[in-house]
Amino acid sequence: MRKHRSTILLAITLFTLQGNVGIAHSDQAPEAVVVQTKTGYVTGVSTNDIQIDGYGYRFKVGVELLDPEGEPLMESEGVPFPVTKIVLGSAVKFFLKAGEIQKMIVTFPQ
């Protein structure tokens, strides 16, 4: 009887520990899915890349550029704003997913 009690107690302990570990891992999203929000100032820009506070980031193809009110930046009616026209010193809030900028809110300097 003592042998069975010890086995049952050990099984309950292991299930409890295993359950806690499973909960901790299931609460975390895979790294590729996590979207990071960052802010900074533009220190350099090219067709596929931008430098913000001295750090380089890649643009996702079809990156969304928005004004501070959340409206799409447009060069003219129906023509999206080219990333190469973002002015140095512009304040930006950007959203990274899988290491690429998916969306960026641009506030041009006054």
C-alpha positions in Angstrom: 0.0 0.0 0.0 2.8 2.4 0.8 4.4 1.7 -2.6 1.2 2.7 -4.3 0.8 5.9 -2.3 4.3 7.0 -3.2 3.7 6.3 -6.9 0.4 8.2 -6.8 2.0 11.1 -5.0 4.8 11.2 -7.5 2.4 11.1 -10.4 0.3 14.0 -9.0 3.5 16.0 -8.4 4.7 15.4 -12.0 1.4 16.3 -13.5 1.2 19.5 -11.5 4.7 20.5 -12.5 4.1 19.6 -16.2 0.9 21.6 -16.2 2.6 24.7 -14.9 5.4 24.4 -17.5 2.8 24.0 -20.3 0.9 27.1 -19.2 4.0 29.2 -19.2 4.9 28.2 -22.7 1.4 28.4 -24.2 1.1 32.1 -23.0 4.0 33.2 -25.2 3.5 33.9 -28.9 6.0 32.6 -31.4 8.7 35.2 -32.0 7.8 35.6 -35.7 4.3 36.6 -34.8 5.1 39.2 -32.2 4.7 42.8 -33.4 7.0 45.3 -31.7 6.1 49.0 -31.6 9.0 51.4 -31.5 9.5 55.2 -31.8 12.4 57.3 -32.9 13.7 59.9 -35.4 14.8 59.2 -39.0 18.5 59.5 -39.5 18.7 58.0 -43.0 16.5 56.6 -45.7 16.8 54.6 -48.9 14.4 52.6 -51.1 14.4 49.4 -49.0 15.8 50.5 -45.7 15.5 53.3 -43.1 17.8 54.3 -40.3 16.1 55.3 -37.1 18.2 56.7 -34.3 21.2 55.2 -36.0 19.8 51.7 -36.3 18.9 50.2 -39.7 15.6 48.6 -40.5 14.1 47.0 -43.6 10.8 47.9 -45.1 8.3 45.1 -45.8 7.1 45.2 -49.4 4.0 47.3 -49.5 4.8 49.0 -46.1 2.0 51.3 -44.9 3.0 54.9 -44.4 0.5 56.9 -42.3 0.2 60.5 -41.1 -0.3 61.2 -37.3 -4.1 60.9 -37.7 -3.7 57.4 -39.1 -4.6 58.3 -42.7 -2.4 56.9 -45.5 0.3 59.3 -46.7 -0.2 60.1 -50.4 2.1 61.9 -52.8 -1.0 62.8 -54.9 -4.5 61.4 -55.5 -4.1 57.6 -55.6 -0.3 57.7 -55.5 1.3 56.3 -52.3 4.0 58.4 -50.7 7.4 57.0 -51.6 9.6 56.0 -48.6 12.6 57.8 -50.1 10.8 61.2 -49.5 10.6 60.8 -45.8 12.5 63.8 -44.4 15.5 63.3 -42.1 14.5 64.3 -38.5 10.9 63.1 -38.9 9.5 61.5 -35.8 8.2 58.0 -36.5 6.3 55.3 -34.7 6.8 52.0 -36.4 5.6 48.4 -36.1 8.1 45.6 -36.6 7.1 42.0 -37.5 9.7 39.4 -38.3 12.3 42.1 -38.2 10.7 44.2 -41.0 8.7 47.5 -40.7 5.1 46.7 -41.5 3.5 50.1 -40.8 5.0 53.5 -40.0 3.4 56.7 -38.7 5.4 59.7 -39.8 5.3 63.1 -38.3 7.4 65.5 -40.4 9.4 68.2 -38.7 7.8 71.7 -38.5 
